[in-house]
């Protein structure tokens, strides 16, 4: 029997009732009848043999930390399903829609949308005369009404950490960070003594290079960072950037989330 052809478009994702066309490329990992076939980038095409094969499951795949050589299905999205069957010698175009696993399965350690005046981050270098500010702004949010704005005058230093600390859950834990602007953003961890809360260190593990004029969402696997330190400490998500020697640069942040699976 001649094959059918499946072509995938740009993925959408459903976040808290909002359907977004994702800014960063999302791959489709294709599983006809639940068996892995191939990975398709947006616009990619693959034959389905036989054309009557169904269902076809699509797993949304991210570039881990924005790096194209490191690609994985995102563990917190459900499969998108094409029930078929497709027609022989016909190309079928499909725009995937990925939804998160239900809240009964997911543990959101942090959800910062900047819609509330009570921010989920605090400045780690508060009181330093060169400390950059973090405030809410109505300037072109990713979604909703508000975003976070980091103003970086010359020689300034932005250091922010999540207000809530967390333990290593000993399973996958990821950060989602949406960002745009004129400077790079460092991402890392604050390590604290588990008993006293005393600071043990601030480490940067990844540098994000956001576009200036549009949003980009980065999916960052924190699991190996935490596994290297273990369960003896508590942690906070750490964000940092630095001003140039002249002028003022601006970074915008939105939809910052820390996600893991609930223990069953």
Beta strands, then each sheet from edge to edge (+ up, - down):
strand 1: 4-8
strand 2: 12-15
strand 3: 18-21
strand 4: 27-32
strand 5: 35-40
strand 6: 45-48
strand 7: 56-63
strand 8: 71-73
strand 9: 80-82
strand 10: 91-94
strand 11: 97-99
strand 12: 106-112
strand 13: 121-123
strand 14: 133-137
strand 15: 147-152
strand 16: 157-162
strand 17: 173-181
strand 18: 185-193
strand 19: 199-208
strand 20: 216-221
strand 21: 233-242
strand 22: 249-261
sheet 1: 6+ 1- 10-
sheet 2: 3+ 2- 11-
sheet 3: 5+ 4- 7+ 8-
sheet 4: 5+ 4- 7+ 9-
sheet 5: 12+ 22- 15+ 14-
sheet 6: 12+ 22- 17+ 20-
sheet 7: 13+ 16- 21+ 18- 19+
end
